[in-house]
Amino acid sequence: MDSAKENKILISVNIDPPDLKLWADKFALERVLRNLIANAIEAIPQGGRLTVAAKTIGPKHSPGYMTEITVSDTGVGIAPERLSNLFMDYATTNRKGIGLGLAICKKIVEEHKGSIEVKSQIGQGTAVILQFSPSN
């Protein structure tokens, strides 16, 4: 988070409803979020924005009810040809790290019966969307 402060990155958190709950392994989910946030901060130029949002999709207790967590940034974006390989072991575009972070994130999310998706545009930023059903 020090690099976020140094680069004047505005961080916002939006949780709706404020009492939103997700049944998950706290430490595993924290690991996923820490990794996604760190990746976003590395991709954001000075003065950019990072948003972590959580919301429910569909009426509570309905069959289609989901919890969605999104980590989005106004960073450099990811080239379309790189998107299909993001979750593979050792896939990285960073000078730091060995490329296991997103592969581990995907494994953790899938172990919670969730899904992970990345949407990105070069020069616009990236959004990583996690979805979980209430039965997790």
Summary of the structure (lengths in Angstrom):
residues: 136
radius of gyration: 15.0
end to end distance: 29.4
largest distance: 44.8
contacts: 382
relative contact order: 0.21
helix: 28%
strand: 29%
